[in-house]
Amino acid sequence: MIRSTLGLAALALSTACAAAPGTSAPADALSKPRADLGPRPAFLVDEMRDGALKTQLQQCSKRGSFSARDFSIGHRGAPLQFPEHTRESYIAAARMGAGIVECDVTFTKDKALVCRHAQNDLHTTTNILATPLAAKCTKAFTPASFDAAGNLVTPAAAECRTSDITLAEFKTLRGKMDASNPRARTVQEYLGGTANWRTDLYSGPTSGTLLTHAESIALFKQLGVKMTPELKSPSVPMPFDGMTQQDYALKMIGEYKAAGVPASRVWPQSFSKDDVLTWVALEPEFGQQAVYLDDANTVADLPGFGELQTYRAQGIRIVAPPLFALLTVDGNGRIAPSSYALNAKAAGLGIITWTLERSGLLADGSNGFYYQSFDQAIQREGDMYEVLDVLAKQVGILGIFSDWPATTTFYANCAGLR
C-alpha cells in the first residue's frame, strides 16, 4: 500500500510540475497530467526512414515536456511490460500519458464485477494454478504429452474462470504476464512462456495487484484519466444465477453512476451489438459514447457501407475495428486509408482502433493479425509512426489503444491531438 500511494503521489507531483509557471509546456498541456515517456518514442523516431514526418518528430522530441492525451488509450493498462489489468499496469499507463485507460469487465461466482480480459483467462494471467484455488478451476492443469521422439502430441492445458471463484478468492491472486508454455510438464513450467520481446520484470510476488471494476474506477479518478470499460462476453450460459445479459450490461454502467463519474468521461465498449444498443436505449447518456467493437478476423469479414449506415441509424456513434481494417497499401507501396475507413467516416461514425505495440518486432516481417492488410509496407520499427500518422491525419481516428501508451502519447503531443 505504501508503494502504491507513493506512485500516485509522484504522478500528482508531475501534474503540478507540468502546470508550474515558467515551464515550456504548450497552453493545452497546462491542465493535463505531465507524461513520462521514457526512451522508446525517441528510439522509434530514430528507426524511421528519412522524410518530413521523421524531421517533424525529431524536432518535437526536443520539447521540454509532454502531457496526457485522450488520443492515447491504455489497452489493459501498459501490458507490453506490466501484467495486464493490474493496479501497477494502470498506473504505468497513466504515467505514460494515456488520457483514457481500459478495464475489461467480467464477473465472479458471486457476481462481482472485476477487471480481466476474459472470464476464462485466470490460468494464463494470474498465479491461480500455483494456489489451492486451482482445485476450483473449470479444467484442471494437464501436462503436455510427447511421443517417443520427443514431438509434442498434446499441449499442456487448463481453464480457470473468474466465475469459478468468489470475489474474496479472486482478490488473493496475483497478476502475471499473459502467457503459458504449451510444452509444460509442470504447473511452474506452464506459468512461463512470456514472449521474448516482453518481460517478467514487473511480475513479482508483491506486484500484479488485481482490481474489481469499482476499484478501477476509484483508481482512475485518482489518476485523473478517463475510462473505457469493455463488457466481456461470458464463458458461462446466461442468465447466470439470475443475472441476465442486460442486467450485466446495466450493472457495469451503474458502478460509474454510483461513483459519480460523468458519462462524458466513459466510453463503454462491447463486441456485442445488443450490449451497445442496451446502453443506447436504457442509459442514453452513456450510450452516446458507447463503442461497438468489430471482431473481424480478415478484410473479407468487415461490414460494408450499408451495414455501417445501419449502425448509425440504430444509434451507434463509434465503431472500433482492429488496425488492419483501416489501412491498405496504395499503388506506390505506401500505407493508405482502406475502403472500410472511408465508408465508416461517410456513414457518420467516429472511429477508435486497436492495438498498437502488440505485435512484437516489426522489422522481422510477418507481423500477423494487426498488420495483415498493409504488412508489405512495414520494414522497420519506426514505421509504427507512419501507421499512426495515416490513422490520425487521413483516417481521422478519435484514439488508439496501445500496449505501451508512451508511443501514442508522444505522437499525439507532436501532432497537436487532444
C-alpha positions as CSV (number, residue, x, y, z in Angstrom):
1,M,0.0,0.0,0.0
2,I,2.9,2.4,0.7
3,R,4.4,1.7,-2.7
4,S,1.1,2.4,-4.5
5,T,0.5,5.6,-2.5
6,L,3.9,6.8,-3.4
7,G,3.2,6.1,-7.1
8,L,0.1,8.2,-7.1
9,A,1.9,10.9,-5.2
10,A,4.6,11.0,-7.8
11,L,2.0,11.3,-10.6
12,A,0.3,14.1,-8.8
13,L,3.6,15.9,-8.4
14,S,4.4,15.5,-12.1
15,T,1.0,17.1,-12.8
16,A,1.8,20.0,-10.6
17,C,5.2,20.4,-12.3
18,A,3.5,20.5,-15.7
19,A,1.4,23.4,-14.6
20,A,4.2,25.3,-13.0
21,P,4.8,28.9,-14.1
22,G,7.7,29.4,-16.4
23,T,7.6,25.9,-18.0
24,S,7.8,25.5,-21.7
25,A,4.7,23.3,-21.9
26,P,2.1,24.3,-24.5
27,A,-1.0,26.0,-23.2
28,D,-3.3,23.0,-23.7
29,A,-0.9,20.9,-21.6
30,L,-1.2,23.0,-18.5
31,S,-4.5,21.4,-17.4
32,K,-3.3,17.8,-18.2
33,P,-1.0,15.5,-16.3
34,R,2.6,15.5,-17.4
35,A,3.7,12.3,-19.2
36,D,6.9,10.4,-18.6
37,L,7.6,8.9,-22.0
38,G,10.9,7.1,-21.4
39,P,13.3,6.3,-24.3
40,R,11.0,4.2,-26.6
41,P,9.3,7.0,-28.6
42,A,12.7,8.6,-29.5
43,F,14.1,5.1,-30.3
44,L,11.2,4.6,-32.8
45,V,11.8,8.0,-34.3
46,D,15.5,7.2,-34.8
47,E,14.4,4.0,-36.6
48,M,12.2,5.8,-39.1
49,R,13.2,6.3,-42.7
50,D,14.3,9.9,-43.6
51,G,11.5,12.2,-44.5
52,A,9.3,15.1,-43.4
53,L,7.5,13.1,-40.7
54,K,10.8,11.9,-39.1
55,T,12.1,15.5,-39.2
56,Q,8.9,16.8,-37.5
57,L,9.1,14.1,-34.8
58,Q,12.8,14.7,-34.2
59,Q,12.1,18.4,-33.6
60,C,9.2,17.5,-31.3
61,S,11.3,15.2,-29.2
62,K,13.4,18.2,-28.1
63,R,10.4,19.6,-26.3
64,G,10.8,20.0,-22.6
65,S,7.6,18.3,-21.5
66,F,4.7,16.2,-22.8
67,S,1.2,15.9,-21.4
68,A,-1.5,13.2,-21.3
69,R,-3.8,12.9,-24.3
70,D,-7.2,11.2,-24.8
71,F,-5.9,10.0,-28.2
72,S,-3.6,7.7,-26.3
73,I,-5.6,4.8,-24.7
74,G,-4.1,2.4,-22.3
75,H,-5.0,-1.1,-23.6
76,R,-5.4,-3.2,-20.4
77,G,-3.0,-0.6,-18.9
78,A,0.5,-1.0,-20.2
79,P,0.8,-4.8,-20.9
80,L,3.9,-4.6,-23.1
81,Q,5.8,-5.0,-19.9
82,F,3.3,-4.9,-17.0
83,P,0.8,-7.7,-16.1
84,E,-2.4,-6.6,-17.8
85,H,-5.4,-5.3,-15.8
86,T,-3.4,-4.8,-12.6
87,R,-3.1,-1.7,-10.5
88,E,0.6,-1.4,-11.5
89,S,-0.2,-1.7,-15.2
90,Y,-2.9,1.0,-14.9
91,I,-0.6,3.4,-13.1
92,A,2.1,2.8,-15.7
93,A,-0.3,3.7,-18.4
94,A,-1.3,7.0,-16.7
95,R,2.4,7.9,-16.1
96,M,2.9,7.4,-19.9
97,G,0.2,9.9,-20.6
98,A,-2.7,7.7,-21.5
99,G,-5.7,10.0,-21.2
100,I,-8.1,7.0,-21.2
101,V,-7.5,3.6,-19.6
102,E,-9.3,0.4,-20.1
103,C,-10.8,-2.1,-17.6
104,D,-12.2,-5.2,-19.3
105,V,-15.1,-6.2,-17.2
106,T,-16.3,-9.7,-16.3
107,F,-17.8,-11.3,-13.1
108,T,-17.0,-13.7,-10.3
109,K,-19.0,-16.6,-8.9
110,D,-20.8,-14.1,-6.6
111,K,-21.5,-11.8,-9.5
112,A,-18.9,-9.1,-8.5
113,L,-17.5,-7.2,-11.5
114,V,-13.8,-7.4,-11.9
115,C,-11.1,-6.4,-14.4
116,R,-9.9,-9.3,-16.6
117,H,-9.6,-9.6,-20.3
118,A,-11.7,-12.7,-20.4
119,Q,-13.8,-14.6,-17.9
120,N,-11.7,-17.7,-18.6
121,D,-8.1,-16.4,-18.6
122,L,-7.0,-16.8,-15.0
123,H,-4.8,-19.7,-15.8
124,T,-2.6,-17.6,-18.1
125,T,-2.9,-14.1,-16.5
126,T,-2.7,-15.0,-12.8
127,N,-0.9,-17.4,-10.4
128,I,-4.1,-19.4,-9.7
129,L,-2.7,-22.7,-10.8
130,A,0.0,-22.4,-8.2
131,T,-2.5,-21.8,-5.4
132,P,-5.1,-24.0,-3.6
133,L,-7.8,-22.3,-5.8
134,A,-6.6,-24.4,-8.7
135,A,-8.9,-27.1,-7.4
136,K,-11.9,-24.9,-8.3
137,C,-10.9,-24.4,-11.9
138,T,-13.2,-25.5,-14.7
139,K,-10.5,-27.6,-16.1
140,A,-7.5,-28.8,-14.0
141,F,-4.0,-28.5,-15.3
142,T,-3.0,-31.3,-17.6
143,P,0.7,-31.6,-18.6
144,A,1.9,-31.8,-22.2
145,S,2.4,-35.3,-23.7
146,F,5.1,-36.3,-26.2
147,D,5.8,-39.2,-28.5
148,A,8.9,-41.4,-28.2
149,A,10.8,-39.0,-30.5
150,G,10.0,-36.0,-28.2
151,N,7.5,-34.4,-30.5
152,L,4.6,-32.6,-28.8
153,V,1.4,-34.7,-29.1
154,T,-1.0,-32.8,-26.7
155,P,-0.2,-29.3,-25.4
156,A,-0.5,-28.5,-21.7
157,A,-3.8,-27.1,-20.9
158,A,-6.1,-25.6,-18.1
159,E,-9.1,-23.4,-17.8
160,C,-9.8,-21.2,-14.8
161,R,-12.7,-18.7,-14.8
162,T,-13.5,-15.8,-12.6
163,S,-16.9,-17.4,-12.3
164,D,-15.2,-20.4,-10.6
165,I,-14.3,-18.4,-7.6
166,T,-15.7,-15.7,-5.3
167,L,-14.6,-12.1,-5.1
168,A,-12.7,-12.7,-1.9
169,E,-10.9,-15.6,-3.5
170,F,-10.2,-13.6,-6.6
171,K,-8.5,-10.9,-4.5
172,T,-6.0,-13.3,-3.2
173,L,-4.5,-13.9,-6.7
174,R,-1.6,-12.0,-8.3
175,G,-1.5,-10.9,-11.9
176,K,1.3,-12.1,-14.2
177,M,2.1,-11.6,-17.9
178,D,-0.5,-13.3,-20.1
179,A,1.4,-16.3,-21.3
180,S,1.7,-20.1,-21.0
181,N,4.1,-22.8,-22.1
182,P,2.3,-25.4,-24.3
183,R,5.2,-27.9,-23.7
184,A,4.9,-27.7,-19.9
185,R,5.1,-30.8,-17.8
186,T,4.5,-29.0,-14.5
187,V,2.4,-26.0,-13.3
188,Q,5.5,-23.9,-12.9
189,E,6.6,-24.5,-16.5
190,Y,3.1,-23.8,-17.7
191,L,3.0,-20.4,-15.9
192,G,6.0,-19.4,-18.0
193,G,6.1,-18.8,-21.8
194,T,6.3,-15.0,-21.8
195,A,7.3,-13.8,-25.3
196,N,11.0,-12.8,-25.5
197,W,10.0,-9.2,-26.6
198,R,8.0,-8.8,-23.4
199,T,9.3,-9.1,-19.8
200,D,8.6,-10.7,-16.5
201,L,10.4,-7.9,-14.7
202,Y,7.2,-6.5,-13.2
203,S,5.5,-9.8,-12.3
204,G,7.0,-10.3,-8.9
205,P,5.1,-11.8,-5.9
206,T,4.4,-8.4,-4.3
207,S,3.0,-6.8,-7.5
208,G,0.3,-7.8,-10.0
209,T,-2.5,-6.4,-7.8
210,L,-5.9,-7.4,-9.2
211,L,-8.8,-5.0,-9.0
212,T,-12.5,-5.0,-9.0
213,H,-14.3,-2.8,-11.6
214,A,-15.3,-0.4,-8.8
215,E,-11.7,-0.3,-7.6
216,S,-10.5,0.5,-11.1
217,I,-13.0,3.4,-11.2
218,A,-11.7,4.8,-8.0
219,L,-8.1,4.5,-9.1
220,F,-8.8,6.1,-12.5
221,K,-10.4,9.0,-10.7
222,Q,-7.3,9.4,-8.6
223,L,-5.1,9.2,-11.7
224,G,-7.2,11.8,-13.5
225,V,-7.8,9.6,-16.5
226,K,-11.0,8.9,-18.4
227,M,-12.4,5.4,-18.7
228,T,-13.3,2.8,-21.3
229,P,-14.7,-0.4,-19.8
230,E,-15.3,-3.3,-22.1
231,L,-18.1,-5.7,-21.2
232,K,-16.6,-9.1,-21.9
233,S,-18.7,-12.0,-23.3
234,P,-19.4,-14.5,-20.5
235,S,-17.9,-18.0,-20.7
236,V,-20.9,-19.3,-18.8
237,P,-24.5,-19.5,-20.0
238,M,-26.6,-16.5,-19.3
239,P,-28.7,-15.8,-17.2
240,F,-26.1,-16.7,-14.6
241,D,-27.6,-17.2,-11.1
242,G,-30.5,-15.0,-12.2
243,M,-28.3,-12.3,-13.8
244,T,-29.3,-11.7,-17.4
245,Q,-27.0,-10.2,-20.1
246,Q,-28.9,-7.0,-19.9
247,D,-28.6,-6.9,-16.1
248,Y,-24.8,-7.4,-16.5
249,A,-24.6,-4.6,-19.1
250,L,-26.5,-2.2,-16.9
251,K,-24.7,-3.2,-13.7
252,M,-21.4,-2.1,-15.3
253,I,-22.8,1.3,-16.1
254,G,-24.4,1.5,-12.6
255,E,-21.0,1.4,-11.0
256,Y,-19.9,4.6,-12.8
257,K,-23.1,6.3,-11.7
258,A,-22.6,5.1,-8.1
259,A,-19.1,6.6,-8.2
260,G,-20.3,9.9,-9.6
261,V,-18.4,9.6,-12.9
262,P,-19.9,11.8,-15.6
263,A,-21.0,9.9,-18.7
264,S,-18.7,12.2,-20.8
265,R,-15.7,10.5,-19.2
266,V,-16.7,7.0,-20.0
267,W,-16.6,5.1,-23.3
268,P,-18.3,1.7,-22.7
269,Q,-17.4,-1.0,-25.2
270,S,-18.6,-4.3,-26.3
271,F,-18.3,-6.8,-29.2
272,S,-22.0,-7.5,-28.8
273,K,-24.3,-5.1,-30.6
274,D,-27.1,-6.0,-28.2
275,D,-25.0,-4.6,-25.3
276,V,-24.3,-1.4,-27.1
277,L,-28.0,-1.0,-28.1
278,T,-28.9,-1.7,-24.4
279,W,-26.8,1.3,-23.4
280,V,-28.2,3.5,-26.2
281,A,-31.8,2.7,-25.2
282,L,-31.6,2.4,-21.4
283,E,-28.6,4.6,-20.5
284,P,-28.6,7.2,-23.3
285,E,-26.1,9.5,-21.7
286,F,-23.5,6.7,-21.6
287,G,-24.9,5.3,-24.9
288,Q,-23.7,8.4,-26.7
289,Q,-20.1,7.3,-26.3
290,A,-20.7,3.6,-26.5
291,V,-18.2,1.8,-28.7
292,Y,-19.2,-1.1,-30.9
293,L,-16.1,-3.3,-31.3
294,D,-15.6,-5.2,-34.6
295,D,-14.5,-8.8,-34.3
296,A,-13.5,-9.2,-37.9
297,N,-10.5,-11.6,-38.5
298,T,-9.9,-10.7,-42.1
299,V,-10.8,-7.9,-44.5
300,A,-13.5,-10.1,-46.0
301,D,-15.3,-10.1,-42.6
302,L,-15.7,-6.4,-42.4
303,P,-19.1,-4.8,-42.8
304,G,-19.9,-2.8,-46.0
305,F,-21.2,0.8,-46.3
306,G,-24.9,-0.2,-45.9
307,E,-24.3,-2.1,-42.7
308,L,-22.3,0.8,-41.3
309,Q,-25.2,3.2,-42.2
310,T,-27.5,0.8,-40.3
311,Y,-25.3,1.1,-37.2
312,R,-25.6,4.9,-37.3
313,A,-29.4,4.7,-37.7
314,Q,-29.6,2.4,-34.7
315,G,-27.9,5.0,-32.5
316,I,-24.3,3.6,-32.6
317,R,-21.9,6.5,-32.9
318,I,-18.5,5.0,-32.6
319,V,-17.0,1.8,-34.1
320,A,-13.7,0.2,-33.1
321,P,-12.2,-2.2,-35.7
322,P,-8.7,-3.7,-35.5
323,L,-5.9,-1.8,-37.1
324,F,-5.9,-3.8,-40.4
325,A,-9.5,-2.8,-41.1
326,L,-8.5,0.8,-41.5
327,L,-5.4,0.6,-43.7
328,T,-4.2,-0.7,-47.0
329,V,-1.3,-0.2,-49.4
330,D,-1.6,2.2,-52.3
331,G,-0.1,1.8,-55.8
332,N,3.2,3.4,-54.6
333,G,3.6,0.9,-51.8
334,R,2.6,3.4,-49.1
335,I,0.2,3.0,-46.2
336,A,-3.2,4.5,-47.0
337,P,-6.8,4.5,-45.7
338,S,-8.9,1.4,-46.5
339,S,-12.3,1.3,-48.1
340,Y,-13.7,0.4,-44.7
341,A,-12.2,3.5,-43.1
342,L,-13.7,5.7,-45.9
343,N,-17.1,4.0,-45.5
344,A,-17.2,4.4,-41.8
345,K,-16.5,8.1,-42.0
346,A,-19.0,8.6,-44.8
347,A,-21.6,6.8,-42.6
348,G,-21.0,9.4,-39.9
349,L,-19.3,7.1,-37.4
350,G,-16.4,8.0,-35.2
351,I,-13.5,5.5,-35.2
352,I,-11.3,4.1,-32.5
353,T,-8.8,1.3,-33.3
354,W,-6.7,-1.4,-31.6
355,T,-3.9,-2.3,-30.8
356,L,-0.5,-0.8,-31.2
357,E,2.6,-2.3,-29.6
358,R,1.1,-5.7,-29.6
359,S,2.8,-7.4,-32.5
360,G,6.4,-7.7,-31.2
361,L,9.3,-6.7,-33.5
362,L,8.1,-5.2,-36.8
363,A,11.3,-5.3,-38.8
364,D,11.3,-9.1,-39.0
365,G,8.2,-9.1,-41.2
366,S,5.2,-11.4,-40.9
367,N,3.6,-9.2,-38.3
368,G,0.4,-11.1,-38.1
369,F,-3.2,-10.1,-37.4
370,Y,-3.0,-6.4,-36.8
371,Y,-0.8,-5.7,-39.9
372,Q,-2.3,-8.2,-42.3
373,S,-3.7,-5.6,-44.8
374,F,-0.6,-3.5,-45.1
375,D,2.3,-5.6,-43.8
376,Q,4.2,-5.3,-47.1
377,A,4.7,-1.6,-46.3
378,I,6.3,-2.3,-42.9
379,Q,10.0,-2.6,-42.9
380,R,11.4,-1.2,-39.7
381,E,10.3,-0.4,-36.1
382,G,9.9,3.3,-36.9
383,D,7.2,2.5,-39.4
384,M,4.9,2.5,-36.4
385,Y,4.8,6.3,-36.6
386,E,3.9,6.1,-40.3
387,V,1.0,4.0,-39.3
388,L,-0.1,6.4,-36.6
389,D,0.3,9.4,-39.0
390,V,-2.1,7.9,-41.6
391,L,-4.6,6.9,-38.9
392,A,-4.6,10.3,-37.4
393,K,-4.4,12.6,-40.4
394,Q,-6.0,10.6,-43.2
395,V,-8.4,8.3,-41.4
396,G,-9.2,10.7,-38.6
397,I,-9.4,8.3,-35.7
398,L,-10.6,9.5,-32.3
399,G,-8.0,7.5,-30.5
400,I,-6.0,4.3,-30.5
401,F,-5.4,1.5,-27.9
402,S,-1.7,0.8,-27.2
403,D,0.1,-1.7,-25.1
404,W,2.7,1.0,-24.4
405,P,0.9,4.3,-24.3
406,A,4.1,6.4,-24.3
407,T,4.3,5.7,-28.1
408,T,0.9,7.2,-28.8
409,T,1.2,10.0,-26.2
410,F,4.3,11.2,-27.9
411,Y,2.7,11.3,-31.3
412,A,-0.5,12.9,-30.1
413,N,1.6,15.7,-28.5
414,C,3.6,16.3,-31.6
415,A,0.5,16.2,-33.9
416,G,-1.5,18.6,-31.6
417,L,-4.2,16.0,-30.9
418,R,-6.3,16.3,-27.8
